[in-house]
Amino acid sequence: MSKRAIGPFKVQPIGLGCMNLSHAYGTPPTPEAAAKVVHRALDLGVDLFDTAALYGFGANESLLGPLLKSHRSEITLCSKGGMAGVQFPDGLKRVIDGTPQAIKKNCEDSLTRLKTDVIDLYYLHRWDKKVPIEDSVGALADLVTQGKVRAIGLSEVSSATIQKAHKVHPISAVQTEYSLWSRNPEIGVLKTCAALDIAFVAFSPVARGFLCALDLDVTQFDPKDIRRAMPRFELDNFKKNQGLLPAYLKIAQAVGCSPAQLALSWLLTKEPKLIAIPGTQNADHLADNWGAVDLRLSDDVMQQLDHLINQKTVAGQRYNAQNSLEVDTEEFGH
C-alpha cells in the first residue's frame, strides 16, 4: 500500500495509537509488555506513533521517548497539548487549558519526556471553549516558528472551528473518533478536511474493541476503564449492539479477514486519504491490525457494512453528557 500524506510527512495508512499502553482501559501493561508492542510496531513498519501529554499524565510520553529515540528519523512522532494532568492538593487531575501559556508549557514538558528536540505533529487535544480557537492555534503557530513543532493539528473539533483555525495557521491534521459505529465526521469534518487538504486521522477505529469481536463482558471492565462511562457500553445498550455482531462476523468470514481488519479496511477503503491509529496492549493484535494495510473491500461489502452498522443502528450515544460538553464535534440531529 502506498503511503499517505499528513502535513509534510508521508506515512503508512495505519499508525499506532499509544494511549492504552498507559491510560484509559484499566490497569496498563507493564513497561516491558508495552515495549514489546512498540518494538513489534517498528518491526512491522509502523511509522506514525501517536501520544499525548494526558496519557498516563505524562507516563506514555516517558515510555515512548527512550523506545523511539534511536528510530526518531524514521518515524512521524505525534503528541497533543491543551489537556494534561495538573497537580492539585488532592492529586493529579485532568484539566483542559487552551491558553497560550498552558499549550507552550505542555509542549516543553512533552519534548523533555519524548527525548526529542522537535515534535513532528502537535495537536490541540481539546478546544478549550473559554479560549478563542485563534489564540490557541496562535500558540501552536509560535511553536512552529520556534522550531519545536513541525506541523499542527486539532482533535475533536467541528468544521466551523477547523475553518477558523486554518486561517491562523495551516492545519495539517484533524483527529477524531471514526469507525462504523461513530460516523460523526461524515456530517461535515471529512468534507472540510478534503477541501482544505487536511489529513484526517481516525482514532478508536475498531470501536474501542467492539468491532474486534473479543467477546467483551462489560460487567467485568476494570473500574478505571473509560468505557464504563460510555453509553454504548451500558449493559442494555451493549446487549442491543451485540446483536449486530453475528452478521458482521459473517461478512468478515466471507472476505477472509479478521473482524478488526474488516473495520480498519472499511475506513481505509472509504477515505483514500485517511490514516487510522488503532491502539492495543497486545503485540499479536497489533500484527493483526497491520494486516489491513493491503486489504481493500469491494463496493458490495462496503454497502453491506454501511447498512449494518451506522448511527441509526447503534444503541447509545458516543459520550455521556459531561464528556459531550468537552468536544466540539458535530452530532447527528443537531
PEDA-V899847 format. One record per residue. N is the residue number from 1. RES is the residue in one small letter. PHI is phi in whole degrees, -180 to 180 (* if undefined). PSI is psi in radians with two decimals (NA if undefined). D_LAST is the distance of its C-alpha to the last C-alpha in Angstrom with 2 decimals. Layout:
N_RES_PHI_PSI_D_LAST + N_RES_PHI_PSI_D_LAST
//
This chain:
1_m_*_2.43_37.47 + 2_s_-75_2.67_37.18 + 3_k_-74_2.82_35.63 + 4_r_-120_2.60_32.31 + 5_a_-82_2.43_31.76 + 6_i_-140_1.76_29.98 + 7_g_60_-2.32_30.89 + 8_p_-82_0.06_34.70 + 9_f_-106_2.74_35.15 + 10_k_-119_2.21_35.54 + 11_v_-136_2.85_34.75 + 12_q_-64_2.66_34.70 + 13_p_-69_-0.22_31.36 + 14_i_-122_2.09_31.45 + 15_g_-107_-2.91_31.98 + 16_l_-120_2.05_32.32 + 17_g_-81_2.09_29.72 + 18_c_-96_0.01_32.15 + 19_m_-52_-0.88_30.09 + 20_n_-79_0.14_31.42 + 21_l_-79_-0.21_34.97 + 22_s_-141_-0.07_34.71 + 23_h_-165_2.59_31.56 + 24_a_92_-0.61_28.80 + 25_y_-115_0.86_30.27 + 26_g_86_-2.68_33.12 + 27_t_-64_2.13_36.59 + 28_p_-72_2.86_36.66 + 29_p_-67_2.86_39.50 + 30_t_-64_2.76_42.76 + 31_p_-56_-0.61_43.21 + 32_e_-67_-0.74_45.60 + 33_a_-68_-0.68_43.15 + 34_a_-64_-0.72_40.38 + 35_a_-61_-0.64_42.91 + 36_k_-61_-0.70_43.71 + 37_v_-65_-0.80_40.12 + 38_v_-64_-0.75_40.05 + 39_h_-65_-0.66_43.49 + 40_r_-64_-0.70_42.52 + 41_a_-60_-0.81_39.54 + 42_l_-62_-0.72_41.91 + 43_d_-63_-0.64_44.42 + 44_l_-72_-0.46_41.91 + 45_g_114_0.14_40.91 + 46_v_-61_2.28_37.60 + 47_d_-128_0.21_37.38 + 48_l_-131_2.17_34.07 + 49_f_-121_2.24_33.76 + 50_d_-117_2.13_30.66 + 51_t_-135_-2.95_31.07 + 52_a_-165_2.70_29.94 + 53_a_-59_-0.55_31.60 + 54_l_-69_-0.61_29.56 + 55_y_-65_1.95_30.82 + 56_g_67_0.36_33.63 + 57_f_51_0.86_33.69 + 58_g_99_-0.30_35.58 + 59_a_-63_-0.60_37.40 + 60_n_-67_-0.75_35.63 + 61_e_-65_-0.69_36.64 + 62_s_-64_-0.58_40.12 + 63_l_-68_-0.82_40.38 + 64_l_-73_-0.61_39.39 + 65_g_-50_-1.01_41.44 + 66_p_-66_-0.59_44.86 + 67_l_-70_-0.57_43.82 + 68_l_-100_-0.16_42.43 + 69_k_-55_-0.80_44.87 + 70_s_-76_-0.16_47.40 + 71_h_-109_0.17_44.74 + 72_r_-55_-0.68_42.96 + 73_s_-76_-0.20_43.93 + 74_e_-101_-0.12_42.75 + 75_i_-126_2.84_39.16 + 76_t_-104_2.03_35.94 + 77_l_-102_2.17_35.18 + 78_c_-120_2.40_31.68 + 79_s_-141_-3.12_30.76 + 80_k_-143_2.59_28.18 + 81_g_-134_-3.12_28.44 + 82_g_89_-0.08_26.52 + 83_m_-151_2.06_26.21 + 84_a_-156_3.04_29.56 + 85_g_-81_2.31_31.92 + 86_v_-123_2.36_33.53 + 87_q_-79_2.14_36.69 + 88_f_-115_2.91_36.70 + 89_p_-55_-0.53_39.74 + 90_d_-101_0.30_38.31 + 91_g_123_3.12_37.38 + 92_l_-73_2.39_34.96 + 93_k_-136_2.62_31.30 + 94_r_-74_2.27_28.20 + 95_v_-133_2.28_27.18 + 96_i_-91_2.06_24.48 + 97_d_-143_1.83_26.42 + 98_g_-99_0.29_25.56 + 99_t_-68_2.61_28.49 + 100_p_-55_-0.71_30.88 + 101_q_-66_-0.67_33.69 + 102_a_-67_-0.75_31.79 + 103_i_-62_-0.76_30.60 + 104_k_-68_-0.65_34.16 + 105_k_-66_-0.76_35.69 + 106_n_-56_-0.75_33.39 + 107_c_-66_-0.78_34.53 + 108_e_-59_-0.78_38.18 + 109_d_-63_-0.70_38.01 + 110_s_-66_-0.71_36.40 + 111_l_-59_-0.72_39.10 + 112_t_-65_-0.83_41.75 + 113_r_-67_-0.62_40.42 + 114_l_-82_-0.09_39.82 + 115_k_55_0.83_43.33 + 116_t_-141_2.77_42.36 + 117_d_-90_-0.29_42.71 + 118_v_-151_2.46_39.45 + 119_i_-100_2.23_36.04 + 120_d_-64_-0.85_35.04 + 121_l_-134_2.09_31.26 + 122_y_-120_2.10_29.86 + 123_y_-98_2.62_26.16 + 124_l_-80_1.94_24.32 + 125_h_-65_-0.75_23.28 + 126_r_-142_2.50_20.43 + 127_w_-75_2.09_19.41 + 128_d_-78_1.88_20.93 + 129_k_-70_-0.10_18.65 + 130_k_-86_-0.16_21.87 + 131_v_-122_2.24_23.35 + 132_p_-55_2.39_22.39 + 133_i_-58_-0.57_21.57 + 134_e_-62_-0.62_24.47 + 135_d_-70_-0.76_26.87 + 136_s_-65_-0.75_26.01 + 137_v_-69_-0.56_26.30 + 138_g_-60_-0.68_29.46 + 139_a_-66_-0.71_30.95 + 140_l_-63_-0.68_30.19 + 141_a_-63_-0.67_31.83 + 142_d_-60_-0.69_34.83 + 143_l_-64_-0.61_35.20 + 144_v_-65_-0.82_35.40 + 145_t_-59_-0.66_38.02 + 146_q_-78_-0.12_39.94 + 147_g_80_0.25_40.07 + 148_k_-91_-0.30_38.42 + 149_v_-139_2.44_35.36 + 150_r_-93_-0.58_35.44 + 151_a_-151_2.77_31.78 + 152_i_-124_2.69_28.47 + 153_g_-140_3.04_25.06 + 154_l_-131_2.66_21.69 + 155_s_-128_2.37_19.89 + 156_e_55_0.96_16.27 + 157_v_-125_2.82_14.94 + 158_s_-87_2.95_12.35 + 159_s_-58_-0.75_13.69 + 160_a_-63_-0.71_14.19 + 161_t_-68_-0.69_16.14 + 162_i_-59_-0.78_18.16 + 163_q_-65_-0.71_19.20 + 164_k_-63_-0.79_20.34 + 165_a_-64_-0.72_22.20 + 166_h_-65_-0.42_23.84 + 167_k_-74_-0.40_25.45 + 168_v_-84_-0.78_27.28 + 169_h_-158_2.47_28.54 + 170_p_-55_2.25_27.94 + 171_i_-92_2.21_25.52 + 172_s_-90_-0.51_27.16 + 173_a_-153_2.57_24.63 + 174_v_-123_2.25_21.10 + 175_q_-115_2.22_20.99 + 176_t_-151_2.67_18.07 + 177_e_-62_2.29_18.13 + 178_y_-154_2.21_18.24 + 179_s_-162_-3.13_19.95 + 180_l_-53_-0.62_19.92 + 181_w_-100_0.01_17.91 + 182_s_-129_1.61_15.50 + 183_r_-99_0.15_13.97 + 184_n_-50_-0.68_11.24 + 185_p_-60_-0.37_13.60 + 186_e_-72_-0.27_13.53 + 187_i_-65_-0.72_10.16 + 188_g_-167_-0.45_12.22 + 189_v_-64_-0.73_14.52 + 190_l_-62_-0.72_17.24 + 191_k_-66_-0.73_17.59 + 192_t_-64_-0.75_17.83 + 193_c_-61_-0.74_20.38 + 194_a_-63_-0.73_22.33 + 195_a_-67_-0.59_22.51 + 196_l_-100_0.11_23.78 + 197_d_58_0.82_25.97 + 198_i_-107_2.31_24.41 + 199_a_-69_2.51_25.11 + 200_f_-110_2.25_22.35 + 201_v_-115_2.12_23.48 + 202_a_-97_2.01_22.06 + 203_f_-98_2.83_22.78 + 204_s_50_0.85_23.02 + 205_p_-72_-0.24_23.52 + 206_v_-109_0.47_25.27 + 207_a_60_0.80_22.56 + 208_r_54_0.67_24.57 + 209_g_96_-0.31_27.54 + 210_f_-59_-0.75_26.04 + 211_l_-83_0.05_26.69 + 212_c_-86_-0.16_30.20 + 213_a_54_0.89_31.26 + 214_l_-92_0.24_33.24 + 215_d_58_0.93_33.55 + 216_l_-66_2.45_31.46 + 217_d_-118_1.76_32.33 + 218_v_-65_-0.39_29.55 + 219_t_-74_-0.25_32.09 + 220_q_-106_0.13_34.28 + 221_f_-60_2.53_31.89 + 222_d_-57_2.54_33.47 + 223_p_-55_-0.47_32.54 + 224_k_-96_0.10_31.16 + 225_d_-70_2.14_29.09 + 226_i_-65_-0.34_25.51 + 227_r_-67_-0.35_24.34 + 228_r_-61_-0.44_25.57 + 229_a_-98_0.11_22.53 + 230_m_-101_2.17_20.01 + 231_p_-54_-0.57_18.66 + 232_r_-69_-0.33_19.48 + 233_f_-102_0.05_23.05 + 234_e_-66_2.52_23.48 + 235_l_-53_-0.87_26.33 + 236_d_-63_-0.80_24.85 + 237_n_-64_-0.71_21.82 + 238_f_-64_-0.69_24.20 + 239_k_-61_-0.70_26.65 + 240_k_-64_-0.75_24.14 + 241_n_-67_-0.56_23.15 + 242_q_-61_-0.43_26.88 + 243_g_-65_-0.28_27.19 + 244_l_-81_-0.33_25.64 + 245_l_-72_-0.68_28.41 + 246_p_-56_-0.79_31.47 + 247_a_-67_-0.64_30.17 + 248_y_-63_-0.78_28.87 + 249_l_-66_-0.58_32.33 + 250_k_-64_-0.67_34.03 + 251_i_-66_-0.76_32.25 + 252_a_-60_-0.73_33.34 + 253_q_-63_-0.73_36.83 + 254_a_-66_-0.65_36.99 + 255_v_-73_-0.53_35.96 + 256_g_88_0.64_38.46 + 257_c_-136_2.99_36.32 + 258_s_-77_2.81_35.06 + 259_p_-57_-0.74_31.63 + 260_a_-65_-0.72_30.60 + 261_q_-63_-0.63_31.94 + 262_l_-63_-0.77_29.95 + 263_a_-64_-0.76_26.64 + 264_l_-69_-0.72_27.71 + 265_s_-68_-0.56_29.11 + 266_w_-58_-0.77_25.95 + 267_l_-66_-0.85_24.25 + 268_l_-68_-0.52_27.34 + 269_t_-76_-0.67_27.82 + 270_k_-69_-0.70_24.27 + 271_e_-125_1.77_24.15 + 272_p_-66_-0.21_27.66 + 273_k_-108_0.06_26.99 + 274_l_-78_2.55_25.18 + 275_i_-120_2.23_27.07 + 276_a_-102_2.48_26.56 + 277_i_-128_1.21_27.81 + 278_p_-63_2.61_28.44 + 279_g_-117_2.73_30.29 + 280_t_-161_2.74_33.10 + 281_q_-103_0.09_36.04 + 282_n_-123_2.13_38.19 + 283_a_-63_-0.59_40.15 + 284_d_-70_-0.68_40.43 + 285_h_-64_-0.66_36.69 + 286_l_-59_-0.81_36.42 + 287_a_-64_-0.65_38.92 + 288_d_-64_-0.79_37.09 + 289_n_-57_-0.76_33.83 + 290_w_-61_-0.44_35.92 + 291_g_-64_-0.24_37.10 + 292_a_-80_-0.17_33.81 + 293_v_-56_-0.72_34.70 + 294_d_-106_0.21_36.68 + 295_l_-94_2.26_34.90 + 296_r_-127_2.41_33.08 + 297_l_-97_2.59_31.58 + 298_s_-72_2.84_32.33 + 299_d_-59_-0.66_29.84 + 300_d_-64_-0.77_30.54 + 301_v_-66_-0.71_29.78 + 302_m_-59_-0.74_26.54 + 303_q_-67_-0.69_25.45 + 304_q_-60_-0.79_26.62 + 305_l_-67_-0.76_24.63 + 306_d_-58_-0.69_21.40 + 307_h_-75_-0.59_21.87 + 308_l_-76_-0.85_23.00 + 309_i_-125_1.98_20.53 + 310_n_-158_-3.10_16.86 + 311_q_-64_-0.31_13.44 + 312_k_-91_-0.38_14.48 + 313_t_-101_-0.21_17.95 + 314_v_-92_2.34_17.57 + 315_a_-91_2.27_17.70 + 316_g_100_2.58_16.09 + 317_q_-77_2.89_13.44 + 318_r_-68_-0.82_14.60 + 319_y_-124_2.79_15.37 + 320_n_-77_3.11_16.33 + 321_a_-60_-0.77_14.96 + 322_q_-65_-0.86_17.43 + 323_n_-69_-0.49_16.98 + 324_s_-64_-0.59_13.18 + 325_l_-68_-0.38_14.05 + 326_e_-88_-0.14_16.45 + 327_v_-113_2.82_14.35 + 328_d_-113_0.09_12.37 + 329_t_-67_2.46_10.91 + 330_e_-63_2.63_7.48 + 331_e_-118_2.59_5.81 + 332_f_-66_2.43_5.57 + 333_g_86_0.12_3.81 + 334_h_-113_NA_0.00
//
